[in-house]
């Protein structure tokens, strides 16, 4: 979209459905997403647990449902038995949250953690 007004118009579900029906019934609109890496997360954190993701959002004063996806960078099966921390990729829906986290870091269970841009671009 060329303007924020046009983008806001299409975010309304009724408008979105009407637009897609007129364009092509098989078409879909995907919102932008912003993948970032949180470094050295304790392995006690479970990215598949929605409650823990919600707690992460609350602790950092992010809008509810800001995290659209979360997964470990390295599959759990490939970890060392002595490993206690790992890197986590989270996908955020708001670029301002991503930028602030990259700039200032985030907190998890009152521990300060660093966040960086995911440099691997999707194909």
C-alpha positions in Angstrom: 0.0 0.0 0.0 1.1 3.5 -0.7 -0.4 5.1 2.4 -1.0 4.1 6.0 -4.7 4.9 5.5 -4.9 2.4 2.7 -3.1 -0.3 4.8 -5.4 0.4 7.8 -8.4 0.1 5.5 -7.3 -3.4 4.3 -6.5 -4.6 7.9 -10.2 -4.5 8.7 -11.4 -8.1 8.1 -14.6 -7.1 6.2 -12.7 -4.9 3.8 -9.9 -7.4 3.4 -12.4 -10.2 2.6 -14.2 -8.0 0.0 -11.0 -6.9 -1.6 -9.7 -10.5 -1.9 -12.9 -11.8 -3.3 -12.9 -9.1 -6.0 -9.2 -9.6 -6.7 -9.0 -13.4 -6.7 -10.8 -15.8 -4.3 -7.6 -17.8 -4.0 -5.4 -14.8 -3.1 -4.3 -14.1 0.5 -2.8 -11.0 2.2 0.1 -11.5 4.6 1.1 -9.0 7.1 4.8 -8.0 7.3 6.8 -9.9 9.9 10.1 -9.1 11.5 12.2 -12.1 12.6 14.8 -11.4 15.4 17.1 -13.5 17.4 17.2 -13.4 21.2 20.6 -14.6 22.4 21.3 -16.9 25.3 17.8 -17.8 26.4 17.7 -20.4 29.2 16.5 -23.7 28.0 13.8 -23.7 30.6 11.9 -21.3 28.2 9.5 -23.2 25.9 8.8 -21.3 22.7 5.8 -23.5 22.0 4.2 -22.5 25.3 1.8 -19.6 24.5 1.7 -18.6 28.2 5.5 -18.1 28.3 5.4 -16.0 25.1 2.6 -13.9 26.7 4.7 -13.4 29.8 7.6 -12.3 27.6 5.3 -9.8 25.9 4.1 -8.5 29.3 7.5 -8.2 30.9 8.7 -6.1 28.0 5.5 -4.1 27.8 4.8 -5.2 24.2 1.3 -5.2 22.7 -0.5 -8.5 23.2 0.0 -11.0 20.3 3.1 -9.1 19.2 5.0 -12.4 18.8 3.6 -14.4 15.9 6.0 -17.3 16.0 8.9 -18.6 18.0 11.4 -21.4 17.6 14.9 -22.4 18.6 17.7 -21.6 16.1 19.3 -25.0 16.7 17.0 -28.0 16.9 16.9 -29.4 20.5 18.0 -32.9 19.3 21.4 -31.3 18.2 22.2 -29.7 21.6 25.0 -30.8 23.9 23.9 -32.4 27.2 25.7 -29.7 29.1 24.0 -26.8 27.2 22.0 -24.5 29.4 21.2 -21.6 27.0 20.4 -21.3 23.3 19.3 -18.7 20.7 15.7 -18.2 19.9 14.1 -16.8 16.7 10.9 -14.9 17.3 8.8 -13.2 14.7 7.3 -9.9 15.6 4.5 -8.1 13.9 5.6 -4.6 14.8 8.9 -3.1 13.5 9.0 -0.6 16.3 9.1 -3.4 18.9 11.8 -5.2 16.9 13.9 -2.0 16.6 13.6 -1.1 20.3 14.6 -4.7 21.3 17.6 -4.6 19.1 18.7 -1.2 20.4 17.9 -1.6 24.1 17.8 -5.4 24.7 14.9 -7.2 26.4 14.2 -8.8 29.8 13.2 -12.4 30.5 12.5 -13.4 34.1 14.2 -10.1 35.1 17.4 -11.0 33.2 18.7 -8.6 30.5 19.1 -10.3 27.1 20.4 -9.1 23.8 18.3 -9.2 20.6 19.7 -8.9 17.1 18.3 -8.8 13.6 18.0 -12.1 11.9 20.5 -11.7 9.0 19.4 -14.8 7.2 16.9 -13.6 4.6 14.0 -15.8 3.5 14.1 -17.3 0.0 
